[in-house]
C-alpha cells in the first residue's frame, strides 16, 4: 500500500494509506469528529492524498451539533425498543438540543419520557458504535422497508430538496439527514462491541465514535408536529432533548431554561396585566391592557422622536388593499399561504396586508421624483396580518397580527453605501437606548436562484459589508442565504440570560423597483431606477416588546415602566401629603399612583414589588413634618427623610437618563 500526503494543522505529513482521521487526531476525549477538506467527517473516515484535516472538539458549535445528532439517534433507538410500532420521522440537532419525530398510536406521556431516558442511559453505557455505510437507493429501500417516512425521503433523492420542505425555525442542519454531494445515500448502524446490529437509520452524519462519548443529556418535553412541516401531512409526536459536553454544562443550561421559564413573556404579561389573547378574537391576535399600552406608547413616542431627528418622514397606510397591488408586488405568487383569505366588496377582491412595502412604493410613485429629493426615508408604525400556522404561533414573539416599525429608504446608487452605514448605526444606537448592548450580524448573500443582475448583487453586498465595517459590528457571511430578490443584514442581540434574538433587518431590494417601474430624474435628465432599502428596526413592536419583557424579567427601567412611582401612606392621614408629591411628579411627566387601599403598609409594599414598580415613596408622621418622603427602591434599598424636591429630581433625572434601577 502506498503512502498518502495530508496536511494536519498546517503541517504536511506522510501517512500510510488507510489512515483514518481518528488516527491522525489523537486529541483525547474532546476530539469527536474531523473536518476533511472543510467537510465534517467521522473519525473513522479514511483520509486521502492531499486532504487537509482538522479536529472537531465536542465543546465547539459543530461538535455540539454532532453530539446532539448522535443523542437523537440514541433516543430514536430507545423509543423503537420500547414502542416497537413507532415509525421514524426526522431527528436533527437544533439550537441547544435535538428532537426526533415518531409516528405512534398515542402522544407520549411524561412517564414515557422517563422510560425512554432510562433506556438511553443504558444504551450509552453499552458503548455501541456508530458505523457509516454507503448504500444504493435499492439497498436503502430494502433495509428501511418498514419505515414509510424514510422511504419518502429516499424518494426525494437529495437532502437539499428535503431540507427545503422539512425546514423548521429551530433546525440548524439538514433535517432530512440524507447524504448530499454526489447524491450518495448513507445508513448509520449502531453496533454492539461484538459487531452485532442493534439499530439503524438513514443519515448523512457525522456521528460520535460511540454512544459512550455522550457525556450528559436530558429529555425535556414532547409535542405534536406535522410531517415535513405541512398540515396536509400526518401529525407525528416529537420528543425534545438537550445534550452537552459535560454534566456541568447541562446543569447550567437547565438553570437557564428554568430562568427562561420564569421570564416567559406570556406568563409575565398575565401577571403584570399587560396584554392578553382572548379566544373570542383569535389565536395570535393580542389586545393591550392599559399598562402594556402605556409601555407601547412610550416605545413608539421615543422611536418617533429619534426617527424625526434622523430625517425620516412619517406615513400612514390602510390595513387592506386590492389584490392587484399584491399581484404586482408578487405576494400572491410567493406568499399567499401566509396571507389571510380575501374578501369581496363592490366587485373587487381585497386582502389584509402582509407587508407595508407595496404601499410605501405607491407613496413614492404618487408624483415624479428628482435625485435632489433622495434619499427619501419613509417610516410607519404599520399593522400587518399574516396567517401563521397554529403550531408556530407563540405569544407576542410569533403573532398573526402585529405592528412593524417599518421604514423604506429610496436612494441613488451613489448614496447606497453611505445610507446603509447610517441606517445600521441608527439601528444599533436605538437598540442600545432600550438596554440591549451585545450585537452580532449575519450578511446573507446571493443564493443560487436569484433575480436581477450579478453586478447589482455584488454592488449591494459590497455596500452592506461596508456598513458592517463602518459601524464595527461583528458579523459572519451567510453565503447564499439571501432572499432570491435581495441580500440583507440581520442584526442579532443577546439578552440578559445570554439568549440570541434576531431583531433588525436591512435589505437591499433588487426586485420591487423593477416590478413597480420606479424611477427618478438623474442630474443628466435621464430616468434612473432607485435602490430600495427595507428596514425594520424592532422587527415588530409585539415581538420587541416580548423580548424586552423577558430581558428585564418584567422589571422595566423607570423610563419604560407603566407605573414609575407608587405612593404608600402609612395611614389614611398621610394620603394628602403624598398627593402633593404626586402632583409635583405629574407636572414633570412622571407616571405615579397613590395606594389608598385598606391594605396594611407591608402588603402595599409587596403589591408594588410584585408589580415591579421602580420607586415607592412612603410617608408617615416624620415625613410630613419634614416635608419629605421615604424612598424605597425596587431592589429593596431604602432612604428615609428625603426632601420632596430632591426626591422628585432624582426620579425625573433617572427617567430622562434612561437609567436602570
Protein Blocks (a to p, Z undefined) as FASTA:
>chain_A
ZZddddeehiacdddehiafklmmmgbjmlmbdceehiacdfklccdehiacddddfkbm
klmmmmmmmmmmmmmmmmmmmmmmbccfbddddehiacdddddfbdcdfklmmmmmmmmm
mmmmnopacddddddfklmmmmmmmmmklmmmmmnopaklmmmmmpcfklcbdfklpaeh
jopacddddddfkopafbdcddebjadfblklpmbdcdfbdcdddehhiakbccdddddd
dddfbfklmmmmmmmmmmmmmmomklmmmmnopaccdfkloghiacddfklmmmmmmmmm
mmmmmmmmnopacddddfbdcfklmmmnommmmmmmmpccdddeehiacdddfbfklmmm
mmmmmpccdfklpccdddddddddddddfklggcjllcfbdcdddddddddfklmmmmmm
mmmmmmmmmmmmnopabdcdddddddfbdgdjfklmmmmmmmmmmmmmmnopacdddehi
acfkbccdddddddfkopacdfbdcdddfklmmmnopacddfkopacddddddddfklpa
klmmmmmmmmnnopacfklpmblbdcddfblklmmmmmmmmmmmmmnopacdddfbfbdf
klmmmmmmmnopabacdddfklmmnopaddddfkopacehiafklmmmmmmmmmmnopaZ
Z
